[in-house]
């Protein structure tokens, strides 16, 4: 606990002692070793989906805790391989991506058809694979907020993946088509026994104003989460909320004053608690993304993990902060994240 508090610095007391009052923890279905039996087994998911989800929860340093630490490396498509891997060229080789996930004690590795397919016979039985089905790519000019299917559900099944992942850019012009494509892909994945993870991101130039970037507002990302669980995502990946009031700022859509006056506050844990509430009060686990790599990555990663866990989230999915560093430093960062979820002193707020 002392190490975690040290990482948090001046925020330690505010983050570690906060109690959520607008949405108390007692109303939530919280992560735990029995989460599959207690929550997911009540759903329409097939036994083979439950088995694959349990395999994901039972792998790595967090095995048996009910929490997830995932390594996602699909940035080479959307951000270009150069932008992603030039900082650490060993990761141009897909095998090193999987090795980092294994050495870092992750529950699973999420990546592209090419990355996982090129090493699947060596590693698919050693760490759970999550095949990311769709991507945005930045060679199309001018850029547009869209996602294209790069892989099929059958290819994920054939390589031994335990789950498929996909992105929907909620709020973008192409979002309706993306919802249809991903909904059908998730239905097919469930039929074949694989779990589903949705990158539920908001994308619209109107969501960013002169005052704030509401792509990370609790109310807009919360609604994206609610749409994600509507198409039966088993796990939702979401950017951590940093502000609130997106609906009011863009003057579009519908909300309630109670969202801002009673259910949330300006405290970061309260903002993320609202994101979790939109995942059927925790019946579907929400993992937060680790964000871009920078100069203060270890502190930021631990801070994000503490907020996610105390809000009732299910874990962290951190890529660039880990793989854009020397291998050993990446392992250290992933382990620091996991230590938050293993700590009995970091409790639900």
Order of alpha helices (4+ residues) and beta strands (2+ residues): alpha-alpha-alpha-alpha-beta-alpha-alpha-alpha-beta-alpha-beta-beta-beta-alpha-beta-alpha-beta-alpha-beta-alpha-alpha-beta-alpha-beta-alpha-alpha
